[in-house]
Structure formats: structure tokens, C-alpha cells
Amino acid sequence: MAGSISVEGLAAALEAMMERPDSTPGLSRINCPVLIVVGAADEVTPEASARAMEKHIERSRVVVLPDAGHLSNLESPDAFSQAVADFLTSNM
């Protein structure tokens, strides 16, 4: 996917992400169950970031996928799907 993006397009997307406002203050207003999936090798949004979000969202759960990085759904699709299935069938 990344290979098909132009340099200009990628630069614009990265700039937009860097300049977006911090959403942390709004996390506490989420009142539905939330699954936060993070790859153990994710350097873009590491486990510490997932744990920080978890602290702000009352009904959240973090699942760390040991054999994945930032694209955990592509890097460990079976583990990712299992985490989602477990979450959807839980009594959270």
C-alpha cells in the first residue's frame, strides 16, 4: 500500500497527522466497550500509548499481539481476529 503513495501525498498525510489536535481529553466521554489492539513491536503507537488510552476509557481492554508491529491486523491476522472475536463475545 505504501509503495503506491506519492512522496507528496505521504508527506501531506504525515504532516496532517502531526498537526492534528490531541484527542486525549475526549477519551473519557467514550461510554461503550472499547478494544485497543497493539502489536508488541509497534514503534508508532507502542503499548505504553495503548495503556494510556485504556486509563482514560472506562470500559476498555488492551490486547497486545506479541508477533506484530503497527499493522497488527495484517502482520498477525489470526491473533487479531481472535482478539476481536473474544472481545465481541465477552460480557464487558
PyMOL Python script that loads the backbone (N, CA, C, O; Angstrom):
from pymol import cmd

cmd.read_pdbstr("""\
ATOM      1  N   MET A   1       0.819  -1.194   0.000  1.00  0.00           N
ATOM      2  CA  MET A   1       0.000   0.000   0.000  1.00  0.00           C
ATOM      3  C   MET A   1       0.859   1.252   0.000  1.00  0.00           C
ATOM      4  O   MET A   1       0.633   2.175  -0.782  1.00  0.00           O
ATOM      5  N   ALA A   2       1.836   1.272   0.877  1.00  0.00           N
ATOM      6  CA  ALA A   2       2.661   2.467   0.998  1.00  0.00           C
ATOM      7  C   ALA A   2       3.431   2.753  -0.281  1.00  0.00           C
ATOM      8  O   ALA A   2       3.718   3.911  -0.586  1.00  0.00           O
ATOM      9  N   GLY A   3       3.770   1.704  -1.037  1.00  0.00           N
ATOM     10  CA  GLY A   3       4.518   1.883  -2.257  1.00  0.00           C
ATOM     11  C   GLY A   3       3.749   2.598  -3.349  1.00  0.00           C
ATOM     12  O   GLY A   3       4.348   3.134  -4.281  1.00  0.00           O
ATOM     13  N   SER A   4       2.429   2.612  -3.246  1.00  0.00           N
ATOM     14  CA  SER A   4       1.624   3.252  -4.288  1.00  0.00           C
ATOM     15  C   SER A   4       1.327   4.725  -3.985  1.00  0.00           C
ATOM     16  O   SER A   4       0.703   5.410  -4.796  1.00  0.00           O
ATOM     17  N   ILE A   5       1.762   5.205  -2.845  1.00  0.00           N
ATOM     18  CA  ILE A   5       1.518   6.594  -2.460  1.00  0.00           C
ATOM     19  C   ILE A   5       2.661   7.471  -2.968  1.00  0.00           C
ATOM     20  O   ILE A   5       3.830   7.103  -2.861  1.00  0.00           O
ATOM     21  N   SER A   6       2.314   8.621  -3.514  1.00  0.00           N
ATOM     22  CA  SER A   6       3.360   9.540  -3.967  1.00  0.00           C
ATOM     23  C   SER A   6       4.085  10.131  -2.763  1.00  0.00           C
ATOM     24  O   SER A   6       3.551  10.170  -1.655  1.00  0.00           O
ATOM     25  N   VAL A   7       5.287  10.582  -2.998  1.00  0.00           N
ATOM     26  CA  VAL A   7       6.065  11.216  -1.933  1.00  0.00           C
ATOM     27  C   VAL A   7       5.310  12.426  -1.388  1.00  0.00           C
ATOM     28  O   VAL A   7       5.261  12.646  -0.178  1.00  0.00           O
ATOM     29  N   GLU A   8       4.726  13.202  -2.289  1.00  0.00           N
ATOM     30  CA  GLU A   8       3.981  14.386  -1.862  1.00  0.00           C
ATOM     31  C   GLU A   8       2.768  14.007  -1.018  1.00  0.00           C
ATOM     32  O   GLU A   8       2.478  14.643  -0.005  1.00  0.00           O
ATOM     33  N   GLY A   9       2.066  12.961  -1.451  1.00  0.00           N
ATOM     34  CA  GLY A   9       0.890  12.505  -0.712  1.00  0.00           C
ATOM     35  C   GLY A   9       1.254  11.990   0.669  1.00  0.00           C
ATOM     36  O   GLY A   9       0.567  12.280   1.649  1.00  0.00           O
ATOM     37  N   LEU A  10       2.330  11.228   0.747  1.00  0.00           N
ATOM     38  CA  LEU A  10       2.795  10.712   2.027  1.00  0.00           C
ATOM     39  C   LEU A  10       3.217  11.847   2.950  1.00  0.00           C
ATOM     40  O   LEU A  10       2.887  11.843   4.136  1.00  0.00           O
ATOM     41  N   ALA A  11       3.946  12.817   2.408  1.00  0.00           N
ATOM     42  CA  ALA A  11       4.382  13.958   3.216  1.00  0.00           C
ATOM     43  C   ALA A  11       3.182  14.735   3.744  1.00  0.00           C
ATOM     44  O   ALA A  11       3.173  15.156   4.901  1.00  0.00           O
ATOM     45  N   ALA A  12       2.170  14.926   2.900  1.00  0.00           N
ATOM     46  CA  ALA A  12       0.966  15.648   3.329  1.00  0.00           C
ATOM     47  C   ALA A  12       0.223  14.878   4.411  1.00  0.00           C
ATOM     48  O   ALA A  12      -0.261  15.474   5.373  1.00  0.00           O
ATOM     49  N   ALA A  13       0.128  13.562   4.265  1.00  0.00           N
ATOM     50  CA  ALA A  13      -0.568  12.742   5.272  1.00  0.00           C
ATOM     51  C   ALA A  13       0.168  12.779   6.601  1.00  0.00           C
ATOM     52  O   ALA A  13      -0.456  12.910   7.654  1.00  0.00           O
ATOM     53  N   LEU A  14       1.489  12.665   6.561  1.00  0.00           N
ATOM     54  CA  LEU A  14       2.274  12.712   7.799  1.00  0.00           C
ATOM     55  C   LEU A  14       2.170  14.074   8.472  1.00  0.00           C
ATOM     56  O   LEU A  14       2.064  14.158   9.696  1.00  0.00           O
ATOM     57  N   GLU A  15       2.199  15.118   7.693  1.00  0.00           N
ATOM     58  CA  GLU A  15       2.067  16.467   8.250  1.00  0.00           C
ATOM     59  C   GLU A  15       0.701  16.648   8.907  1.00  0.00           C
ATOM     60  O   GLU A  15       0.603  17.221   9.992  1.00  0.00           O
ATOM     61  N   ALA A  16      -0.346  16.162   8.255  1.00  0.00           N
ATOM     62  CA  ALA A  16      -1.695  16.272   8.822  1.00  0.00           C
ATOM     63  C   ALA A  16      -1.793  15.510  10.137  1.00  0.00           C
ATOM     64  O   ALA A  16      -2.423  15.983  11.082  1.00  0.00           O
ATOM     65  N   MET A  17      -1.174  14.334  10.203  1.00  0.00           N
ATOM     66  CA  MET A  17      -1.210  13.569  11.454  1.00  0.00           C
ATOM     67  C   MET A  17      -0.442  14.281  12.561  1.00  0.00           C
ATOM     68  O   MET A  17      -0.866  14.276  13.717  1.00  0.00           O
ATOM     69  N   MET A  18       0.677  14.889  12.213  1.00  0.00           N
ATOM     70  CA  MET A  18       1.484  15.588  13.213  1.00  0.00           C
ATOM     71  C   MET A  18       0.769  16.817  13.760  1.00  0.00           C
ATOM     72  O   MET A  18       0.951  17.179  14.923  1.00  0.00           O
ATOM     73  N   GLU A  19      -0.039  17.451  12.930  1.00  0.00           N
ATOM     74  CA  GLU A  19      -0.685  18.699  13.326  1.00  0.00           C
ATOM     75  C   GLU A  19      -2.096  18.523  13.881  1.00  0.00           C
ATOM     76  O   GLU A  19      -2.723  19.502  14.287  1.00  0.00           O
ATOM     77  N   ARG A  20      -2.604  17.293  13.904  1.00  0.00           N
ATOM     78  CA  ARG A  20      -3.970  17.098  14.391  1.00  0.00           C
ATOM     79  C   ARG A  20      -4.024  17.355  15.894  1.00  0.00           C
ATOM     80  O   ARG A  20      -3.037  17.162  16.604  1.00  0.00           O
ATOM     81  N   PRO A  21      -5.188  17.791  16.365  1.00  0.00           N
ATOM     82  CA  PRO A  21      -5.307  18.080  17.801  1.00  0.00           C
ATOM     83  C   PRO A  21      -5.281  16.794  18.638  1.00  0.00           C
ATOM     84  O   PRO A  21      -5.661  15.723  18.167  1.00  0.00           O
ATOM     85  N   ASP A  22      -4.835  16.923  19.856  1.00  0.00           N
ATOM     86  CA  ASP A  22      -4.788  15.799  20.788  1.00  0.00           C
ATOM     87  C   ASP A  22      -6.209  15.407  21.178  1.00  0.00           C
ATOM     88  O   ASP A  22      -6.988  16.254  21.614  1.00  0.00           O
ATOM     89  N   SER A  23      -6.548  14.143  21.025  1.00  0.00           N
ATOM     90  CA  SER A  23      -7.893  13.647  21.346  1.00  0.00           C
ATOM     91  C   SER A  23      -8.001  13.101  22.768  1.00  0.00           C
ATOM     92  O   SER A  23      -9.082  12.685  23.183  1.00  0.00           O
ATOM     93  N   THR A  24      -6.921  13.095  23.505  1.00  0.00           N
ATOM     94  CA  THR A  24      -6.932  12.509  24.848  1.00  0.00           C
ATOM     95  C   THR A  24      -8.047  13.043  25.740  1.00  0.00           C
ATOM     96  O   THR A  24      -8.701  12.248  26.416  1.00  0.00           O
ATOM     97  N   PRO A  25      -8.297  14.358  25.774  1.00  0.00           N
ATOM     98  CA  PRO A  25      -9.347  14.853  26.664  1.00  0.00           C
ATOM     99  C   PRO A  25     -10.739  14.261  26.373  1.00  0.00           C
ATOM    100  O   PRO A  25     -11.568  14.177  27.279  1.00  0.00           O
ATOM    101  N   GLY A  26     -10.996  13.862  25.160  1.00  0.00           N
ATOM    102  CA  GLY A  26     -12.305  13.319  24.810  1.00  0.00           C
ATOM    103  C   GLY A  26     -12.467  11.840  25.091  1.00  0.00           C
ATOM    104  O   GLY A  26     -13.584  11.324  25.038  1.00  0.00           O
ATOM    105  N   LEU A  27     -11.376  11.144  25.390  1.00  0.00           N
ATOM    106  CA  LEU A  27     -11.462   9.703  25.595  1.00  0.00           C
ATOM    107  C   LEU A  27     -12.372   9.332  26.766  1.00  0.00           C
ATOM    108  O   LEU A  27     -13.063   8.314  26.710  1.00  0.00           O
ATOM    109  N   SER A  28     -12.380  10.128  27.802  1.00  0.00           N
ATOM    110  CA  SER A  28     -13.192   9.809  28.985  1.00  0.00           C
ATOM    111  C   SER A  28     -14.692   9.887  28.691  1.00  0.00           C
ATOM    112  O   SER A  28     -15.495   9.393  29.483  1.00  0.00           O
ATOM    113  N   ARG A  29     -15.079  10.488  27.583  1.00  0.00           N
ATOM    114  CA  ARG A  29     -16.501  10.570  27.225  1.00  0.00           C
ATOM    115  C   ARG A  29     -16.996   9.322  26.494  1.00  0.00           C
ATOM    116  O   ARG A  29     -18.197   9.176  26.264  1.00  0.00           O
ATOM    117  N   ILE A  30     -16.092   8.435  26.132  1.00  0.00           N
ATOM    118  CA  ILE A  30     -16.498   7.201  25.460  1.00  0.00           C
ATOM    119  C   ILE A  30     -17.170   6.306  26.491  1.00  0.00           C
ATOM    120  O   ILE A  30     -16.584   6.005  27.531  1.00  0.00           O
ATOM    121  N   ASN A  31     -18.399   5.880  26.206  1.00  0.00           N
ATOM    122  CA  ASN A  31     -19.132   5.089  27.201  1.00  0.00           C
ATOM    123  C   ASN A  31     -19.572   3.731  26.679  1.00  0.00           C
ATOM    124  O   ASN A  31     -20.536   3.155  27.182  1.00  0.00           O
ATOM    125  N   CYS A  32     -18.886   3.225  25.694  1.00  0.00           N
ATOM    126  CA  CYS A  32     -19.167   1.884  25.192  1.00  0.00           C
ATOM    127  C   CYS A  32     -17.895   1.043  25.332  1.00  0.00           C
ATOM    128  O   CYS A  32     -16.804   1.595  25.471  1.00  0.00           O
ATOM    129  N   PRO A  33     -18.023  -0.261  25.297  1.00  0.00           N
ATOM    130  CA  PRO A  33     -16.820  -1.098  25.372  1.00  0.00           C
ATOM    131  C   PRO A  33     -15.873  -0.802  24.209  1.00  0.00           C
ATOM    132  O   PRO A  33     -16.306  -0.602  23.074  1.00  0.00           O
ATOM    133  N   VAL A  34     -14.582  -0.779  24.512  1.00  0.00           N
ATOM    134  CA  VAL A  34     -13.563  -0.460  23.514  1.00  0.00           C
ATOM    135  C   VAL A  34     -12.444  -1.491  23.592  1.00  0.00           C
ATOM    136  O   VAL A  34     -11.929  -1.795  24.668  1.00  0.00           O
ATOM    137  N   LEU A  35     -12.083  -2.016  22.436  1.00  0.00           N
ATOM    138  CA  LEU A  35     -10.937  -2.915  22.334  1.00  0.00           C
ATOM    139  C   LEU A  35      -9.783  -2.123  21.737  1.00  0.00           C
ATOM    140  O   LEU A  35      -9.918  -1.514  20.676  1.00  0.00           O
ATOM    141  N   ILE A  36      -8.653  -2.137  22.423  1.00  0.00           N
ATOM    142  CA  ILE A  36      -7.446  -1.474  21.938  1.00  0.00           C
ATOM    143  C   ILE A  36      -6.439  -2.578  21.644  1.00  0.00           C
ATOM    144  O   ILE A  36      -5.947  -3.238  22.559  1.00  0.00           O
ATOM    145  N   VAL A  37      -6.137  -2.776  20.374  1.00  0.00           N
ATOM    146  CA  VAL A  37      -5.196  -3.818  19.965  1.00  0.00           C
ATOM    147  C   VAL A  37      -3.890  -3.149  19.576  1.00  0.00           C
ATOM    148  O   VAL A  37      -3.879  -2.176  18.821  1.00  0.00           O
ATOM    149  N   VAL A  38      -2.792  -3.675  20.095  1.00  0.00           N
ATOM    150  CA  VAL A  38      -1.479  -3.106  19.805  1.00  0.00           C
ATOM    151  C   VAL A  38      -0.495  -4.243  19.593  1.00  0.00           C
ATOM    152  O   VAL A  38      -0.539  -5.261  20.283  1.00  0.00           O
ATOM    153  N   GLY A  39       0.386  -4.052  18.636  1.00  0.00           N
ATOM    154  CA  GLY A  39       1.458  -5.018  18.426  1.00  0.00           C
ATOM    155  C   GLY A  39       2.595  -4.759  19.404  1.00  0.00           C
ATOM    156  O   GLY A  39       2.933  -3.609  19.683  1.00  0.00           O
ATOM    157  N   ALA A  40       3.176  -5.820  19.918  1.00  0.00           N
ATOM    158  CA  ALA A  40       4.275  -5.674  20.884  1.00  0.00           C
ATOM    159  C   ALA A  40       5.465  -4.932  20.281  1.00  0.00           C
ATOM    160  O   ALA A  40       6.232  -4.292  21.001  1.00  0.00           O
ATOM    161  N   ALA A  41       5.614  -5.018  18.971  1.00  0.00           N
ATOM    162  CA  ALA A  41       6.737  -4.353  18.302  1.00  0.00           C
ATOM    163  C   ALA A  41       6.321  -3.050  17.619  1.00  0.00           C
ATOM    164  O   ALA A  41       7.038  -2.544  16.755  1.00  0.00           O
ATOM    165  N   ASP A  42       5.179  -2.515  18.002  1.00  0.00           N
ATOM    166  CA  ASP A  42       4.697  -1.271  17.388  1.00  0.00           C
ATOM    167  C   ASP A  42       5.518  -0.103  17.914  1.00  0.00           C
ATOM    168  O   ASP A  42       5.498   0.193  19.109  1.00  0.00           O
ATOM    169  N   GLU A  43       6.230   0.551  17.023  1.00  0.00           N
ATOM    170  CA  GLU A  43       7.042   1.705  17.406  1.00  0.00           C
ATOM    171  C   GLU A  43       6.321   3.020  17.136  1.00  0.00           C
ATOM    172  O   GLU A  43       6.732   4.066  17.640  1.00  0.00           O
ATOM    173  N   VAL A  44       5.241   2.978  16.339  1.00  0.00           N
ATOM    174  CA  VAL A  44       4.493   4.192  16.018  1.00  0.00           C
ATOM    175  C   VAL A  44       3.563   4.537  17.173  1.00  0.00           C
ATOM    176  O   VAL A  44       3.565   5.670  17.656  1.00  0.00           O
ATOM    177  N   THR A  45       2.776   3.578  17.613  1.00  0.00           N
ATOM    178  CA  THR A  45       1.903   3.737  18.776  1.00  0.00           C
ATOM    179  C   THR A  45       2.143   2.531  19.680  1.00  0.00           C
ATOM    180  O   THR A  45       1.415   1.541  19.601  1.00  0.00           O
ATOM    181  N   PRO A  46       3.150   2.607  20.528  1.00  0.00           N
ATOM    182  CA  PRO A  46       3.564   1.464  21.343  1.00  0.00           C
ATOM    183  C   PRO A  46       2.566   1.112  22.445  1.00  0.00           C
ATOM    184  O   PRO A  46       1.595   1.827  22.690  1.00  0.00           O
ATOM    185  N   GLU A  47       2.839   0.004  23.086  1.00  0.00           N
ATOM    186  CA  GLU A  47       1.955  -0.474  24.155  1.00  0.00           C
ATOM    187  C   GLU A  47       1.708   0.600  25.212  1.00  0.00           C
ATOM    188  O   GLU A  47       0.599   0.700  25.736  1.00  0.00           O
ATOM    189  N   ALA A  48       2.703   1.388  25.526  1.00  0.00           N
ATOM    190  CA  ALA A  48       2.523   2.449  26.528  1.00  0.00           C
ATOM    191  C   ALA A  48       1.418   3.417  26.107  1.00  0.00           C
ATOM    192  O   ALA A  48       0.660   3.891  26.953  1.00  0.00           O
ATOM    193  N   SER A  49       1.320   3.710  24.825  1.00  0.00           N
ATOM    194  CA  SER A  49       0.256   4.589  24.335  1.00  0.00           C
ATOM    195  C   SER A  49      -1.105   3.912  24.475  1.00  0.00           C
ATOM    196  O   SER A  49      -2.089   4.552  24.846  1.00  0.00           O
ATOM    197  N   ALA A  50      -1.153   2.625  24.180  1.00  0.00           N
ATOM    198  CA  ALA A  50      -2.401   1.872  24.330  1.00  0.00           C
ATOM    199  C   ALA A  50      -2.833   1.849  25.796  1.00  0.00           C
ATOM    200  O   ALA A  50      -4.012   2.023  26.103  1.00  0.00           O
ATOM    201  N   ARG A  51      -1.891   1.636  26.685  1.00  0.00           N
ATOM    202  CA  ARG A  51      -2.205   1.609  28.129  1.00  0.00           C
ATOM    203  C   ARG A  51      -2.673   2.989  28.602  1.00  0.00           C
ATOM    204  O   ARG A  51      -3.551   3.084  29.459  1.00  0.00           O
ATOM    205  N   ALA A  52      -2.101   4.038  28.056  1.00  0.00           N
ATOM    206  CA  ALA A  52      -2.531   5.393  28.420  1.00  0.00           C
ATOM    207  C   ALA A  52      -3.975   5.623  27.976  1.00  0.00           C
ATOM    208  O   ALA A  52      -4.769   6.198  28.721  1.00  0.00           O
ATOM    209  N   MET A  53      -4.321   5.174  26.760  1.00  0.00           N
ATOM    210  CA  MET A  53      -5.714   5.297  26.302  1.00  0.00           C
ATOM    211  C   MET A  53      -6.642   4.504  27.197  1.00  0.00           C
ATOM    212  O   MET A  53      -7.727   4.965  27.550  1.00  0.00           O
ATOM    213  N   GLU A  54      -6.208   3.305  27.564  1.00  0.00           N
ATOM    214  CA  GLU A  54      -7.023   2.437  28.422  1.00  0.00           C
ATOM    215  C   GLU A  54      -7.373   3.128  29.742  1.00  0.00           C
ATOM    216  O   GLU A  54      -8.480   2.965  30.256  1.00  0.00           O
ATOM    217  N   LYS A  55      -6.446   3.884  30.280  1.00  0.00           N
ATOM    218  CA  LYS A  55      -6.687   4.575  31.546  1.00  0.00           C
ATOM    219  C   LYS A  55      -7.768   5.645  31.426  1.00  0.00           C
ATOM    220  O   LYS A  55      -8.429   5.977  32.410  1.00  0.00           O
ATOM    221  N   HIS A  56      -7.945   6.183  30.224  1.00  0.00           N
ATOM    222  CA  HIS A  56      -8.927   7.249  30.009  1.00  0.00           C
ATOM    223  C   HIS A  56     -10.298   6.734  29.572  1.00  0.00           C
ATOM    224  O   HIS A  56     -11.281   7.471  29.638  1.00  0.00           O
ATOM    225  N   ILE A  57     -10.375   5.482  29.127  1.00  0.00           N
ATOM    226  CA  ILE A  57     -11.635   4.927  28.632  1.00  0.00           C
ATOM    227  C   ILE A  57     -12.089   3.864  29.631  1.00  0.00           C
ATOM    228  O   ILE A  57     -11.475   2.803  29.749  1.00  0.00           O
ATOM    229  N   GLU A  58     -13.160   4.161  30.337  1.00  0.00           N
ATOM    230  CA  GLU A  58     -13.583   3.310  31.446  1.00  0.00           C
ATOM    231  C   GLU A  58     -13.800   1.850  31.055  1.00  0.00           C
ATOM    232  O   GLU A  58     -13.377   0.950  31.780  1.00  0.00           O
ATOM    233  N   ARG A  59     -14.436   1.611  29.949  1.00  0.00           N
ATOM    234  CA  ARG A  59     -14.787   0.242  29.566  1.00  0.00           C
ATOM    235  C   ARG A  59     -13.900  -0.262  28.428  1.00  0.00           C
ATOM    236  O   ARG A  59     -14.389  -0.767  27.417  1.00  0.00           O
ATOM    237  N   SER A  60     -12.607  -0.118  28.610  1.00  0.00           N
ATOM    238  CA  SER A  60     -11.686  -0.535  27.558  1.00  0.00           C
ATOM    239  C   SER A  60     -10.824  -1.697  28.009  1.00  0.00           C
ATOM    240  O   SER A  60     -10.670  -1.976  29.198  1.00  0.00           O
ATOM    241  N   ARG A  61     -10.276  -2.355  27.016  1.00  0.00           N
ATOM    242  CA  ARG A  61      -9.397  -3.501  27.246  1.00  0.00           C
ATOM    243  C   ARG A  61      -8.279  -3.436  26.220  1.00  0.00           C
ATOM    244  O   ARG A  61      -8.523  -3.175  25.042  1.00  0.00           O
ATOM    245  N   VAL A  62      -7.050  -3.675  26.669  1.00  0.00           N
ATOM    246  CA  VAL A  62      -5.895  -3.711  25.772  1.00  0.00           C
ATOM    247  C   VAL A  62      -5.509  -5.161  25.526  1.00  0.00           C
ATOM    248  O   VAL A  62      -5.429  -5.962  26.457  1.00  0.00           O
ATOM    249  N   VAL A  63      -5.273  -5.489  24.263  1.00  0.00           N
ATOM    250  CA  VAL A  63      -4.726  -6.782  23.882  1.00  0.00           C
ATOM    251  C   VAL A  63      -3.429  -6.509  23.132  1.00  0.00           C
ATOM    252  O   VAL A  63      -3.408  -5.765  22.151  1.00  0.00           O
ATOM    253  N   VAL A  64      -2.356  -7.117  23.603  1.00  0.00           N
ATOM    254  CA  VAL A  64      -1.052  -6.960  22.974  1.00  0.00           C
ATOM    255  C   VAL A  64      -0.761  -8.218  22.158  1.00  0.00           C
ATOM    256  O   VAL A  64      -0.763  -9.330  22.686  1.00  0.00           O
ATOM    257  N   LEU A  65      -0.511  -8.024  20.870  1.00  0.00           N
ATOM    258  CA  LEU A  65      -0.181  -9.147  19.996  1.00  0.00           C
ATOM    259  C   LEU A  65       1.338  -9.267  19.911  1.00  0.00           C
ATOM    260  O   LEU A  65       2.003  -8.365  19.403  1.00  0.00           O
ATOM    261  N   PRO A  66       1.888 -10.374  20.406  1.00  0.00           N
ATOM    262  CA  PRO A  66       3.348 -10.493  20.529  1.00  0.00           C
ATOM    263  C   PRO A  66       4.116 -10.495  19.216  1.00  0.00           C
ATOM    264  O   PRO A  66       5.265 -10.053  19.182  1.00  0.00           O
ATOM    265  N   ASP A  67       3.522 -10.974  18.152  1.00  0.00           N
ATOM    266  CA  ASP A  67       4.250 -11.095  16.879  1.00  0.00           C
ATOM    267  C   ASP A  67       3.816 -10.053  15.865  1.00  0.00           C
ATOM    268  O   ASP A  67       3.730 -10.343  14.672  1.00  0.00           O
ATOM    269  N   ALA A  68       3.543  -8.850  16.327  1.00  0.00           N
ATOM    270  CA  ALA A  68       3.048  -7.812  15.423  1.00  0.00           C
ATOM    271  C   ALA A  68       3.661  -6.465  15.763  1.00  0.00           C
ATOM    272  O   ALA A  68       4.140  -6.220  16.870  1.00  0.00           O
ATOM    273  N   GLY A  69       3.620  -5.603  14.751  1.00  0.00           N
ATOM    274  CA  GLY A  69       4.052  -4.227  14.909  1.00  0.00           C
ATOM    275  C   GLY A  69       2.849  -3.314  14.772  1.00  0.00           C
ATOM    276  O   GLY A  69       1.798  -3.575  15.358  1.00  0.00           O
ATOM    277  N   HIS A  70       2.995  -2.248  14.002  1.00  0.00           N
ATOM    278  CA  HIS A  70       1.943  -1.240  13.867  1.00  0.00           C
ATOM    279  C   HIS A  70       0.740  -1.728  13.064  1.00  0.00           C
ATOM    280  O   HIS A  70      -0.382  -1.283  13.310  1.00  0.00           O
ATOM    281  N   LEU A  71       0.949  -2.616  12.126  1.00  0.00           N
ATOM    282  CA  LEU A  71      -0.158  -3.132  11.304  1.00  0.00           C
ATOM    283  C   LEU A  71      -0.539  -4.526  11.784  1.00  0.00           C
ATOM    284  O   LEU A  71      -0.468  -5.497  11.030  1.00  0.00           O
ATOM    285  N   SER A  72      -0.940  -4.612  13.033  1.00  0.00           N
ATOM    286  CA  SER A  72      -1.176  -5.915  13.664  1.00  0.00           C
ATOM    287  C   SER A  72      -2.227  -6.753  12.951  1.00  0.00           C
ATOM    288  O   SER A  72      -2.126  -7.980  12.935  1.00  0.00           O
ATOM    289  N   ASN A  73      -3.226  -6.118  12.364  1.00  0.00           N
ATOM    290  CA  ASN A  73      -4.248  -6.881  11.655  1.00  0.00           C
ATOM    291  C   ASN A  73      -3.702  -7.547  10.398  1.00  0.00           C
ATOM    292  O   ASN A  73      -4.234  -8.568   9.963  1.00  0.00           O
ATOM    293  N   LEU A  74      -2.651  -6.986   9.809  1.00  0.00           N
ATOM    294  CA  LEU A  74      -2.020  -7.577   8.632  1.00  0.00           C
ATOM    295  C   LEU A  74      -0.871  -8.505   9.011  1.00  0.00           C
ATOM    296  O   LEU A  74      -0.635  -9.513   8.344  1.00  0.00           O
ATOM    297  N   GLU A  75      -0.166  -8.169  10.067  1.00  0.00           N
ATOM    298  CA  GLU A  75       1.012  -8.935  10.474  1.00  0.00           C
ATOM    299  C   GLU A  75       0.659 -10.200  11.255  1.00  0.00           C
ATOM    300  O   GLU A  75       1.371 -11.201  11.171  1.00  0.00           O
ATOM    301  N   SER A  76      -0.432 -10.159  12.008  1.00  0.00           N
ATOM    302  CA  SER A  76      -0.893 -11.317  12.786  1.00  0.00           C
ATOM    303  C   SER A  76      -2.408 -11.431  12.659  1.00  0.00           C
ATOM    304  O   SER A  76      -3.129 -11.277  13.645  1.00  0.00           O
ATOM    305  N   PRO A  77      -2.893 -11.701  11.442  1.00  0.00           N
ATOM    306  CA  PRO A  77      -4.342 -11.672  11.222  1.00  0.00           C
ATOM    307  C   PRO A  77      -5.129 -12.657  12.079  1.00  0.00           C
ATOM    308  O   PRO A  77      -6.232 -12.338  12.521  1.00  0.00           O
ATOM    309  N   ASP A  78      -4.587 -13.839  12.319  1.00  0.00           N
ATOM    310  CA  ASP A  78      -5.324 -14.815  13.127  1.00  0.00           C
ATOM    311  C   ASP A  78      -5.446 -14.349  14.577  1.00  0.00           C
ATOM    312  O   ASP A  78      -6.521 -14.427  15.171  1.00  0.00           O
ATOM    313  N   ALA A  79      -4.345 -13.868  15.142  1.00  0.00           N
ATOM    314  CA  ALA A  79      -4.373 -13.381  16.520  1.00  0.00           C
ATOM    315  C   ALA A  79      -5.249 -12.148  16.645  1.00  0.00           C
ATOM    316  O   ALA A  79      -5.977 -11.992  17.625  1.00  0.00           O
ATOM    317  N   PHE A  80      -5.179 -11.271  15.650  1.00  0.00           N
ATOM    318  CA  PHE A  80      -6.018 -10.072  15.657  1.00  0.00           C
ATOM    319  C   PHE A  80      -7.495 -10.455  15.606  1.00  0.00           C
ATOM    320  O   PHE A  80      -8.303  -9.941  16.379  1.00  0.00           O
ATOM    321  N   SER A  81      -7.840 -11.357  14.694  1.00  0.00           N
ATOM    322  CA  SER A  81      -9.235 -11.790  14.568  1.00  0.00           C
ATOM    323  C   SER A  81      -9.721 -12.464  15.836  1.00  0.00           C
ATOM    324  O   SER A  81     -10.868 -12.278  16.242  1.00  0.00           O
ATOM    325  N   GLN A  82      -8.849 -13.251  16.467  1.00  0.00           N
ATOM    326  CA  GLN A  82      -9.230 -13.909  17.722  1.00  0.00           C
ATOM    327  C   GLN A  82      -9.473 -12.883  18.824  1.00  0.00           C
ATOM    328  O   GLN A  82     -10.409 -13.027  19.611  1.00  0.00           O
ATOM    329  N   ALA A  83      -8.645 -11.857  18.883  1.00  0.00           N
ATOM    330  CA  ALA A  83      -8.829 -10.803  19.886  1.00  0.00           C
ATOM    331  C   ALA A  83     -10.165 -10.102  19.685  1.00  0.00           C
ATOM    332  O   ALA A  83     -10.878  -9.831  20.651  1.00  0.00           O
ATOM    333  N   VAL A  84     -10.504  -9.809  18.441  1.00  0.00           N
ATOM    334  CA  VAL A  84     -11.787  -9.155  18.142  1.00  0.00           C
ATOM    335  C   VAL A  84     -12.944 -10.088  18.479  1.00  0.00           C
ATOM    336  O   VAL A  84     -13.923  -9.657  19.089  1.00  0.00           O
ATOM    337  N   ALA A  85     -12.849 -11.353  18.094  1.00  0.00           N
ATOM    338  CA  ALA A  85     -13.924 -12.323  18.385  1.00  0.00           C
ATOM    339  C   ALA A  85     -14.116 -12.462  19.895  1.00  0.00           C
ATOM    340  O   ALA A  85     -15.249 -12.464  20.378  1.00  0.00           O
ATOM    341  N   ASP A  86     -13.025 -12.576  20.636  1.00  0.00           N
ATOM    342  CA  ASP A  86     -13.115 -12.693  22.104  1.00  0.00           C
ATOM    343  C   ASP A  86     -13.780 -11.455  22.690  1.00  0.00           C
ATOM    344  O   ASP A  86     -14.624 -11.555  23.580  1.00  0.00           O
ATOM    345  N   PHE A  87     -13.395 -10.297  22.188  1.00  0.00           N
ATOM    346  CA  PHE A  87     -13.982  -9.053  22.686  1.00  0.00           C
ATOM    347  C   PHE A  87     -15.480  -8.998  22.404  1.00  0.00           C
ATOM    348  O   PHE A  87     -16.271  -8.620  23.270  1.00  0.00           O
ATOM    349  N   LEU A  88     -15.859  -9.373  21.199  1.00  0.00           N
ATOM    350  CA  LEU A  88     -17.280  -9.302  20.816  1.00  0.00           C
ATOM    351  C   LEU A  88     -18.159 -10.290  21.565  1.00  0.00           C
ATOM    352  O   LEU A  88     -19.360 -10.063  21.713  1.00  0.00           O
ATOM    353  N   THR A  89     -17.580 -11.370  22.033  1.00  0.00           N
ATOM    354  CA  THR A  89     -18.356 -12.376  22.772  1.00  0.00           C
ATOM    355  C   THR A  89     -18.203 -12.256  24.286  1.00  0.00           C
ATOM    356  O   THR A  89     -18.784 -13.040  25.036  1.00  0.00           O
ATOM    357  N   SER A  90     -17.412 -11.262  24.736  1.00  0.00           N
ATOM    358  CA  SER A  90     -17.215 -11.091  26.175  1.00  0.00           C
ATOM    359  C   SER A  90     -18.407 -10.357  26.797  1.00  0.00           C
ATOM    360  O   SER A  90     -19.244  -9.786  26.099  1.00  0.00           O
ATOM    361  N   ASN A  91     -18.453 -10.391  28.090  1.00  0.00           N
ATOM    362  CA  ASN A  91     -19.503  -9.695  28.846  1.00  0.00           C
ATOM    363  C   ASN A  91     -19.013  -8.352  29.338  1.00  0.00           C
ATOM    364  O   ASN A  91     -19.406  -7.925  30.424  1.00  0.00           O
ATOM    365  N   MET A  92     -18.192  -7.687  28.603  1.00  0.00           N
ATOM    366  CA  MET A  92     -17.592  -6.430  29.049  1.00  0.00           C
ATOM    367  C   MET A  92     -18.625  -5.371  29.245  1.00  0.00           C
ATOM    368  O   MET A  92     -18.292  -4.246  29.621  1.00  0.00           O
TER     369      MET A  92
END
""", "prot")
cmd.dss("prot")
cmd.show_as("cartoon", "prot")
cmd.util.cbc("prot")
cmd.orient("prot")
